[in-house]
């Protein structure tokens, strides 16, 4: 291995802890990896042939970068190849493959990878991995609309994680909250989201805190609490915009659009929702199931209320630059 390859491996090693927990330094490390994107691509390609075991470890460390920075087709292709190589990081490869496939909307591939990971964790007797894998299985059930399945997997995951500390519990807890929200049990959803938010705040997972504030916007709106929804939006969007979080960008625009729609500001709502949809499409990312409902409902309502003007507003919103959309959302 030459000096340049060793330098890149050291960079990934240093970045890894900052990708596992999304905190205030995560974007800095993602940007450092982005600067080396082409070089890292070449390194993975080389190692898959020359040193397969090392390539598996490297791919297991990089999948969050490929996901969070919108390089999902590239990441998925490498993960598919690494999946065929035996190594200690196989479970993490399956986690990455399932996550990216899920975000791309390929539910069958996601479910297959998550189920394989669960079986591997059960053979190894790794309770923490079992709990996380069950949370991922709950996530796929949620996208299928199988709320009974969500509850079953999430409860099994919670049971597996309850003695392992809050970091192990948060995944199943979040899915329990999502299922309650989708079923219209908003009081229960609020309690569970707040518990998940508190755990992530204690763990320093700032991105997940912003994510739960995002979820609480809709719980508040559906519960008739516009003031609470606004407070949650301000907290969530401030973090997303300050840290320029590429993954959460479209969600912040969608949130602003839905709030504008709730207030009857139809043109602003249409511009923001269209901009959010364009980002989802451009990054090949499918919104989470609960957010998909909010997006679809917003579009349907805009079509009715804007009437013939819908197409004009929608096209204009789809052409907004990110900075313009961000300013519009922050009003």
Rosetta blueprint (number, residue, H / E / L):
1 X L
2 X L
3 X H
4 X H
5 X H
6 X H
7 X H
8 X H
9 X H
10 X H
11 X H
12 X H
13 X H
14 X H
15 X H
16 X H
17 X H
18 X H
19 X H
20 X H
21 X L
22 X L
23 X L
24 X L
25 X L
26 X H
27 X H
28 X H
29 X H
30 X H
31 X H
32 X H
33 X H
34 X H
35 X H
36 X L
37 X H
38 X H
39 X H
40 X H
41 X H
42 X H
43 X H
44 X H
45 X H
46 X H
47 X H
48 X H
49 X H
50 X H
51 X L
52 X H
53 X H
54 X H
55 X H
56 X H
57 X H
58 X H
59 X H
60 X H
61 X H
62 X H
63 X H
64 X H
65 X H
66 X H
67 X H
68 X H
69 X L
70 X L
71 X L
72 X H
73 X H
74 X H
75 X H
76 X H
77 X H
78 X H
79 X H
80 X H
81 X H
82 X H
83 X H
84 X L
85 X L
86 X L
87 X L
88 X L
89 X L
90 X H
91 X H
92 X H
93 X H
94 X H
95 X H
96 X H
97 X H
98 X H
99 X H
100 X H
101 X H
102 X H
103 X H
104 X H
105 X L
106 X L
107 X H
108 X H
109 X H
110 X H
111 X H
112 X H
113 X H
114 X H
115 X H
116 X H
117 X H
118 X H
119 X H
120 X H
121 X H
122 X H
123 X H
124 X H
125 X L
126 X L
127 X H
128 X H
129 X H
130 X H
131 X H
132 X H
133 X H
134 X H
135 X H
136 X H
137 X H
138 X H
139 X H
140 X H
141 X H
142 X H
143 X H
144 X H
145 X L
146 X L
147 X H
148 X H
149 X H
150 X H
151 X H
152 X H
153 X H
154 X H
155 X H
156 X H
157 X H
158 X H
159 X H
160 X H
161 X H
162 X L
163 X L
164 X L
165 X L
166 X H
167 X H
168 X H
169 X H
170 X H
171 X H
172 X H
173 X H
174 X H
175 X H
176 X H
177 X H
178 X H
179 X H
180 X H
181 X H
182 X H
183 X L
184 X L
185 X L
186 X H
187 X H
188 X H
189 X H
190 X H
191 X H
192 X H
193 X H
194 X H
195 X H
196 X H
197 X H
198 X H
199 X H
200 X H
201 X H
202 X H
203 X H
204 X L
205 X L
206 X H
207 X H
208 X H
209 X H
210 X H
211 X H
212 X H
213 X H
214 X H
215 X H
216 X H
217 X H
218 X H
219 X H
220 X H
221 X H
222 X H
223 X L
224 X L
225 X L
226 X H
227 X H
228 X H
229 X H
230 X H
231 X H
232 X H
233 X H
234 X H
235 X H
236 X H
237 X H
238 X H
239 X H
240 X H
241 X H
242 X H
243 X H
244 X L
245 X L
246 X L
247 X L
248 X L
249 X H
250 X H
251 X H
252 X H
253 X H
254 X H
255 X H
256 X H
257 X H
258 X H
259 X H
260 X H
261 X H
262 X H
263 X L
264 X L
265 X L
266 X H
267 X H
268 X H
269 X H
270 X H
271 X H
272 X H
273 X H
274 X H
275 X H
276 X H
277 X H
278 X H
279 X H
280 X H
281 X H
282 X H
283 X L
284 X L
285 X L
286 X L
287 X L
288 X L
289 X H
290 X H
291 X H
292 X H
293 X H
294 X H
295 X H
296 X H
297 X H
298 X H
299 X H
300 X H
301 X H
302 X H
303 X H
304 X H
305 X H
306 X H
307 X H
308 X H
309 X H
310 X H
311 X H
312 X H
313 X H
314 X H
315 X H
316 X H
317 X H
318 X H
319 X L
320 X L
321 X L
322 X H
323 X H
324 X H
325 X H
326 X H
327 X H
328 X H
329 X H
330 X L
331 X L
